[in-house]
Amino acid sequence: MNKEQQLLTILGLKKHFGGVRAINNVDITINKSEIVGIIGPNGAGKTTLFNLITGAFEPTDGKIMFKGIDVTGYPQYKIVHEGIVKTHQIPRPFHKLTVYENVFLSYIQRDNKKMIKDEVMNILEHVRLSHKVHDYPSNLTLCDRKKLEIARALATQPTLLLLDEVAGGLNSVECDEILDLVNVIRDSGITVVLIEHIMKVVMSLSDKIIVLNFGEKIADGLPKEVVQNETVIDAYLGRKRVRDGSAC
């Protein structure tokens, strides 16, 4: 794919915490309108990678290019302004605010309050929470709190949405709801990168999968190729999961 289609390019990225190499010389390219899954065992560096992309951590070395701009070391607020936002594995709403108020606060301040109200309601309709605008987060199910987390992220009007274990803790029916929602988000023109341990979700959604292990990228390719990669099987999937189909 040509460079015009490249949205995020990571070159030689490193993050060391003392003697621990949390991310070590990682190269990644994310193209526009893709859904990319990132998998790997606990401690592989997945969340650290997200924190580097979003400016929560400053890289030890390497470059992060977004839409052709070097955003390496940008603070978090500036990364959001550029169009990158992430959700949290455990939703972090404002518990004393309603569903509507949570999403409203995620908008950059504007003069046209009527336009903001319309956009908030459009997003809540998008994530199927429009009937719960007056509810508080404590009254929502885990699935709906995750939808609210996504709605707050969408309110920043991102070009690139990073989802951290968005299906974690959900049952099969709820997982299917999230699958549908992520596909709708991608169809709206937003590129999605997700960290996920539930292989059904990763395999169903991803155009390609990146595998991390001990801070290094060990595979990058189509889902059907990655699950047959011997290094990935040994490091993460396990031969039993591949044989019985639970990794697919």
Helices and strands as residue ranges (DSSP letters): G 3-5, E 6-17, E 20-31, E 35-39, H 46-53, E 61-66, E 69-70, H 76-82, E 84-86, H 99-104, H 113-126, G 130-132, G 137-139, H 142-154, E 160-164, H 172-187, E 191-195, H 199-205, E 208-213, E 216-221, H 223-226, H 230-232, I 233-237, H 239-244
